Amino acid sequence: MFRQKAGWRGLSLQTRLCWAGFLFVLPALLHLIAFKFYPMVEAFRLSFYTYDLMSPPVFHGLENYRAVWNNPLFHQSFWVSVKYMFGVSIPEWFLALALALLLNRRMPGRPLIRLAYFFPIAMSQIVVALVWKFMYNPLGVVNTVLGSVGVGRINWLATEETALPALILIGIWRGIPLFGVIYLAGLQSIPKEYHEAATIDGAGPWQSFIHVTIPLLMPTILFVMVMSLLSAMKVFLNPLVMTEGGPNGTTRVLPYFIYETAFAYHRMGEAAAASMVLFAFAFALTLIQLRLLRRGGVE
């Protein structure tokens, strides 16, 4: 009897459900530990060492952080990342909300339209980069369309003034459907009774949107703001495939600088230090957003 109670059958239903839930999430937890948390801890440790992939690591304290701080390419890459991040995220906040409001209306073929708008997210990132690279070619479809309205051919990815805006446009195009679907889920979770009550009180569509929809949508807006900034901050594949950080570093974002420092120049310690700076910036930015939006009434 004692052995039976000590085994699985002797546990209460709530305990067994807790263990069953833990076993279900265990594979995902192990994946996060192996491919997320452990590499982060190892990168932090490596940031204090000099390591070139050939010889054993040598402890150098804060020298890697000093080297990164004194590297003008790091400062250039940091500000390129900031320009890209806000250049992509801010339009996404408003355009994705506009898309969600449009798709939330009754219209013929609404499920198919939603599927079509979500299609860019389903495409592989490398496929997106290659297709847009061909489209931005001087003889590509973008210049063909612009030529039909009298605009001359532009070498989008090889000109300093246009290379970064070209990448920003891709980021906006790819991010709007994803965040639009998130906004749409938030809109559909708002009870209709609130809008009906506002209409009875004499509120028009714009007043109902400002005083009812926006306040109730603030948790979703917070989520979209944080996720869009973090997603734009870690962009890497598009600059790698389309411009290789050029021309003259105008598209060398911070993740590309980290990759280049590590695998082109074999300065793994400096690359790890730069990645820690990127992590600290992302963490601080997220905390600032949370603080500002909580002051606005979002808990």
C-alpha positions as CSV (number, residue, x, y, z in Angstrom):
1,M,0.0,0.0,0.0
2,F,2.8,2.4,0.9
3,R,4.6,1.7,-2.4
4,Q,1.4,2.4,-4.4
5,K,0.9,5.7,-2.7
6,A,4.5,6.7,-3.3
7,G,4.2,6.1,-7.0
8,W,2.5,8.0,-9.8
9,R,-0.9,6.7,-8.9
10,G,-0.6,7.9,-5.3
11,L,-0.2,11.5,-6.4
12,S,-3.2,13.9,-6.5
13,L,-4.8,14.8,-9.7
14,Q,-3.5,18.4,-9.5
15,T,0.0,17.2,-9.0
16,R,-0.2,14.8,-11.9
17,L,-1.6,17.5,-14.1
18,C,1.3,19.8,-13.1
19,W,3.9,17.1,-13.9
20,A,2.2,16.3,-17.2
21,G,2.2,20.0,-18.2
22,F,5.9,20.2,-17.3
23,L,6.7,17.2,-19.4
24,F,4.9,18.8,-22.4
25,V,6.9,22.0,-22.1
26,L,10.2,20.2,-21.3
27,P,11.3,19.8,-25.0
28,A,10.8,23.5,-25.6
29,L,12.5,24.4,-22.4
30,L,15.6,22.2,-23.3
31,H,15.7,23.9,-26.7
32,L,15.7,27.3,-25.1
33,I,18.4,26.3,-22.7
34,A,20.6,24.7,-25.4
35,F,20.2,27.3,-28.1
36,K,19.2,30.5,-26.3
37,F,20.3,30.8,-22.7
38,Y,23.6,28.8,-22.8
39,P,24.9,30.7,-25.9
40,M,24.0,34.0,-24.1
41,V,25.9,33.0,-21.0
42,E,28.8,31.8,-23.1
43,A,28.9,35.0,-25.2
44,F,29.0,37.0,-22.0
45,R,31.9,34.9,-20.7
46,L,33.7,35.1,-24.0
47,S,33.4,38.9,-24.0
48,F,36.1,39.0,-21.4
49,Y,38.5,36.9,-23.4
50,T,40.7,37.3,-26.5
51,Y,39.9,34.4,-28.9
52,D,40.7,34.0,-32.6
53,L,39.2,30.5,-33.2
54,M,42.8,29.1,-33.5
55,S,44.4,29.5,-30.1
56,P,42.9,29.0,-26.6
57,P,41.0,32.0,-25.1
58,V,43.1,34.4,-23.0
59,F,41.4,36.5,-20.3
60,H,41.7,40.2,-21.0
61,G,39.1,41.7,-18.7
62,L,37.3,44.8,-20.2
63,E,39.7,45.2,-23.1
64,N,37.2,43.9,-25.6
65,Y,34.6,46.5,-24.5
66,R,37.3,49.2,-24.8
67,A,38.2,48.1,-28.3
68,V,34.6,48.0,-29.4
69,W,33.9,51.5,-27.9
70,N,37.0,52.9,-29.7
71,N,36.0,51.3,-33.0
72,P,34.4,53.9,-35.4
73,L,32.7,51.0,-37.3
74,F,30.9,50.0,-34.2
75,H,29.5,53.6,-33.7
76,Q,28.5,53.7,-37.4
77,S,26.8,50.3,-37.2
78,F,25.0,51.3,-34.0
79,W,23.5,54.4,-35.6
80,V,22.6,52.5,-38.7
81,S,20.7,50.0,-36.6
82,V,18.9,52.8,-34.8
83,K,17.9,54.4,-38.1
84,Y,16.7,51.1,-39.5
85,M,14.9,50.1,-36.2
86,F,12.8,53.3,-36.0
87,G,12.5,53.6,-39.8
88,V,10.8,50.2,-39.9
89,S,8.9,50.1,-36.6
90,I,7.2,53.4,-36.5
91,P,5.4,53.0,-39.9
92,E,4.6,49.4,-38.9
93,W,2.7,50.6,-35.8
94,F,0.3,52.8,-37.8
95,L,0.1,50.9,-41.1
96,A,-0.5,47.5,-39.3
97,L,-3.3,49.1,-37.3
98,A,-4.8,50.5,-40.4
99,L,-4.7,47.1,-42.1
100,A,-6.3,45.5,-39.0
101,L,-9.1,48.0,-39.0
102,L,-9.7,47.3,-42.7
103,L,-9.7,43.6,-42.3
104,N,-12.0,43.8,-39.3
105,R,-14.7,45.2,-41.5
106,R,-17.3,43.0,-43.2
107,M,-16.3,42.5,-46.9
108,P,-16.6,39.8,-49.5
109,G,-13.9,37.3,-49.4
110,R,-12.5,38.5,-46.1
111,P,-10.7,35.2,-45.2
112,L,-8.9,35.1,-48.5
113,I,-7.8,38.7,-48.2
114,R,-6.5,38.0,-44.7
115,L,-4.6,35.0,-46.1
116,A,-3.1,37.0,-48.9
117,Y,-1.9,39.8,-46.6
118,F,-0.3,37.2,-44.3
119,F,1.6,35.5,-47.2
120,P,4.9,37.6,-46.9
121,I,5.4,36.1,-43.4
122,A,5.1,32.6,-44.7
123,M,7.9,33.2,-47.2
124,S,11.4,32.2,-46.3
125,Q,13.6,35.2,-45.4
126,I,16.3,34.2,-47.8
127,V,13.7,34.0,-50.6
128,V,12.4,37.5,-49.7
129,A,15.9,38.9,-49.8
130,L,16.8,37.4,-53.2
131,V,13.5,38.4,-54.8
132,W,13.8,42.0,-53.6
133,K,17.4,42.1,-54.7
134,F,16.3,41.3,-58.2
135,M,13.5,43.8,-58.0
136,Y,15.9,46.5,-56.9
137,N,18.2,45.7,-59.8
138,P,18.7,48.7,-62.2
139,L,16.8,46.7,-64.8
140,G,14.4,45.3,-62.3
141,V,10.7,45.8,-61.8
142,V,11.0,48.7,-59.4
143,N,12.9,50.8,-61.9
144,T,10.6,49.6,-64.7
145,V,7.5,50.9,-62.7
146,L,9.2,54.2,-61.8
147,G,10.4,54.6,-65.4
148,S,6.8,54.5,-66.6
149,V,6.1,57.7,-64.6
150,G,9.2,59.4,-65.7
151,V,11.7,58.5,-62.9
152,G,15.1,57.6,-64.1
153,R,16.8,54.3,-63.2
154,I,18.3,54.1,-59.7
155,N,20.9,51.6,-58.5
156,W,19.0,51.2,-55.2
157,L,21.4,48.9,-53.4
158,A,24.7,50.5,-54.5
159,T,23.8,54.1,-53.7
160,E,24.4,55.5,-50.2
161,E,21.3,57.6,-50.2
162,T,18.9,54.8,-51.2
163,A,20.4,51.5,-49.9
164,L,19.2,51.8,-46.3
165,P,15.7,53.2,-47.3
166,A,15.4,50.2,-49.7
167,L,16.0,47.8,-46.8
168,I,13.7,49.7,-44.6
169,L,10.9,49.3,-47.2
170,I,11.4,45.6,-47.2
171,G,11.2,45.4,-43.4
172,I,8.0,47.4,-43.4
173,W,6.4,45.3,-46.1
174,R,7.3,42.1,-44.3
175,G,6.3,43.3,-40.8
176,I,2.9,44.9,-41.5
177,P,1.0,41.6,-42.1
178,L,2.3,40.0,-38.9
179,F,1.5,42.9,-36.6
180,G,-1.7,43.5,-38.5
181,V,-2.9,40.0,-37.5
182,I,-1.9,40.7,-33.9
183,Y,-3.8,44.0,-34.0
184,L,-6.8,42.2,-35.6
185,A,-6.8,39.7,-32.7
186,G,-6.8,42.6,-30.2
187,L,-9.7,44.3,-32.0
188,Q,-11.8,41.2,-32.1
189,S,-11.3,40.7,-28.4
190,I,-13.0,44.1,-27.6
191,P,-16.7,43.5,-26.7
192,K,-19.1,45.1,-29.1
193,E,-21.1,46.4,-26.1
194,Y,-18.6,49.1,-25.5
195,H,-18.9,50.5,-29.0
196,E,-22.7,50.2,-28.8
197,A,-22.8,52.1,-25.5
198,A,-20.5,54.8,-27.0
199,T,-22.9,55.1,-30.0
200,I,-25.9,55.5,-27.7
201,D,-24.1,58.3,-25.9
202,G,-23.7,60.1,-29.2
203,A,-20.1,59.3,-30.0
204,G,-19.2,59.2,-33.7
205,P,-16.8,56.6,-35.3
206,W,-13.7,58.7,-34.7
207,Q,-14.6,59.4,-31.0
208,S,-15.4,55.8,-30.5
209,F,-12.1,54.8,-31.9
210,I,-10.1,57.3,-29.8
211,H,-12.0,56.8,-26.5
212,V,-13.0,53.1,-26.7
213,T,-10.8,51.2,-29.2
214,I,-7.4,52.7,-28.4
215,P,-7.6,52.4,-24.6
216,L,-8.8,48.8,-24.7
217,L,-6.2,48.0,-27.4
218,M,-3.3,49.4,-25.4
219,P,-1.9,46.0,-24.2
220,T,-1.8,44.9,-27.9
221,I,-0.2,48.2,-28.9
222,L,2.5,47.7,-26.2
223,F,3.2,44.2,-27.4
224,V,3.5,45.3,-31.1
225,M,5.8,48.2,-30.2
226,V,8.1,46.0,-28.2
227,M,8.2,43.2,-30.7
228,S,8.6,45.4,-33.8
229,L,11.5,47.2,-32.3
230,L,13.2,44.0,-31.2
231,S,12.6,42.4,-34.5
232,A,14.0,45.3,-36.4
233,M,17.0,45.6,-34.1
234,K,18.2,42.1,-34.9
235,V,17.9,42.3,-38.7
236,F,20.8,40.5,-40.3
237,L,20.0,38.4,-43.4
238,N,18.8,41.2,-45.7
239,P,22.0,43.3,-45.3
240,L,24.1,40.1,-45.7
241,V,22.4,38.9,-48.8
242,M,21.5,42.2,-50.5
243,T,24.3,44.7,-49.7
244,E,27.0,43.0,-47.5
245,G,26.9,46.1,-45.3
246,G,27.6,48.5,-48.2
247,P,27.9,50.9,-49.8
248,N,30.5,52.4,-47.4
249,G,28.9,50.8,-44.4
250,T,25.5,52.6,-44.8
251,T,23.7,49.3,-44.3
252,R,26.1,47.7,-41.9
253,V,23.7,47.1,-39.0
254,L,25.0,46.0,-35.6
255,P,24.3,42.3,-36.0
256,Y,26.2,42.4,-39.3
257,F,29.1,44.2,-37.6
258,I,29.1,41.4,-35.0
259,Y,29.1,38.7,-37.7
260,E,31.9,40.5,-39.6
261,T,34.1,41.0,-36.5
262,A,33.7,37.4,-35.5
263,F,34.0,35.5,-38.7
264,A,35.8,37.9,-41.1
265,Y,38.4,39.2,-38.6
266,H,38.3,36.3,-36.1
267,R,38.0,38.6,-33.1
268,M,35.5,36.6,-31.2
269,G,35.9,38.4,-27.9
270,E,35.1,41.8,-29.5
271,A,32.1,40.3,-31.3
272,A,30.8,38.9,-28.0
273,A,31.3,42.3,-26.3
274,A,29.4,44.0,-29.2
275,S,26.6,41.5,-28.8
276,M,26.4,42.2,-25.1
277,V,26.1,45.9,-25.9
278,L,23.3,45.1,-28.4
279,F,21.5,43.0,-25.7
280,A,21.8,45.8,-23.1
281,F,20.4,48.3,-25.6
282,A,17.5,46.1,-26.4
283,F,16.8,45.4,-22.7
284,A,16.9,49.1,-21.8
285,L,14.7,50.0,-24.7
286,T,12.1,47.5,-23.7
287,L,12.1,48.7,-20.0
288,I,11.7,52.3,-21.2
289,Q,8.7,51.3,-23.3
290,L,7.1,49.4,-20.5
291,R,7.6,52.2,-18.0
292,L,6.2,54.9,-20.4
293,L,3.1,52.8,-21.3
294,R,2.4,51.9,-17.7
295,R,2.4,55.6,-16.9
296,G,-0.3,55.8,-19.6
297,G,-2.5,53.3,-17.8
298,V,-1.4,50.0,-19.2
299,E,-0.7,47.3,-16.6
